[in-house]
Each structure stands twice: as C-alpha cells, then as structure tokens.
Amino acid sequence: MKNKKLFIYTDGGSRGNPGPSGIGVVVLDSRRKKIKEICKYIGQTTNNIAEYNALLSGLEEAAALGASEVVIYLDSELLAKQLNGEYRVKDDGIRPLFENALGLLKAFKSFEIKHIDRDKNKEADKLVNKAINLAALY
C-alpha cells in the first residue's frame, strides 16, 4: 500500500471559558490541496476540551480517508506540549481525551504534532467561529 500523507489543521475554541464552543478542522492532501473541512458546534465547554475535540475529529477523519502518515498543526501550545510529552496531563477532564488522541495517533505509521502561531491557523479558526455563530442563531 502506498503511503498516504495528510496535513491537518485543527482549532477549538469557546466564547467564555467555559462557554459556547466549536471546532474547526482543515484536511489537506500530500499536495496541500484542501480535501475536507469540519465545522461543528460542540455545546458548552472549555477552550482546551474544544481543542482536543477538534484534534480527535481530525484524526478520525484522517483514518477514515486512509492516511498512513499525518502532520497535525495546532495553535494550542498546551496540546502540542502534552502530545509531544513535554507537559503532563493534570486535568482529569482532559486525560480521557488525551489518551484517546494518543490511541488514534498510534494507528498511523508516523505522525508529527506541530505548534503554530494563531495567524497560521486562520482557516480552522474561521470554522470554529462559524460553528459558534451558527449555533447562536438557534
């Protein structure tokens, strides 16, 4: 089977912390062409839980698309450092999400977690805000 590498930008956010929350995911193929977007309202939660939910959605989508390698870009320093083993997970609410993410990551032949500046994650951030704004209409 040929290696299939995907690039995934994820973001999660809440208005208030906790507050109305959404996730945004942008999946790019190996030529960096957009192949999938996820924009979803996830209810009332915290920024960090929203960030993890975005990551999990991105990883599940990559697996469904048959990826063997993933490069994840996120603007949450906390998530990047937790997933790269630099920070311990101290929050009991985050621990199951962290463990789920590690389990999903191990299914890929290789993965990279990269922390990026917010201004390099604008597309995923727009999807987060769109999800929260659409939910506010109902």
C-alpha positions, 0 to 999 in steps of 0.5 A, a space after each residue: 500500500 502506498 503511503 498516504 500523507 495528510 496535513 491537518 489543521 485543527 482549532 477549538 475554541 469557546 466564547 467564555 471559558 467555559 462557554 459556547 464552543 466549536 471546532 474547526 478542522 482543515 484536511 489537506 492532501 500530500 499536495 496541500 490541496 484542501 480535501 475536507 473541512 469540519 465545522 461543528 458546534 460542540 455545546 458548552 465547554 472549555 477552550 482546551 476540551 474544544 481543542 482536543 475535540 477538534 484534534 480527535 475529529 481530525 484524526 478520525 477523519 484522517 483514518 477514515 480517508 486512509 492516511 498512513 502518515 499525518 502532520 497535525 498543526 495546532 495553535 494550542 501550545 498546551 496540546 502540542 506540549 502534552 502530545 509531544 510529552 513535554 507537559 503532563 496531563 493534570 486535568 482529569 477532564 482532559 486525560 480521557 481525551 488525551 489518551 484517546 488522541 494518543 490511541 488514534 495517533 498510534 494507528 498511523 505509521 508516523 505522525 508529527 504534532 506541530 505548534 503554530 502561531 494563531 495567524 497560521 491557523 486562520 482557516 480552522 479558526 474561521 470554522 470554529 467561529 462559524 460553528 459558534 455563530 451558527 449555533 447562536 442563531 438557534 
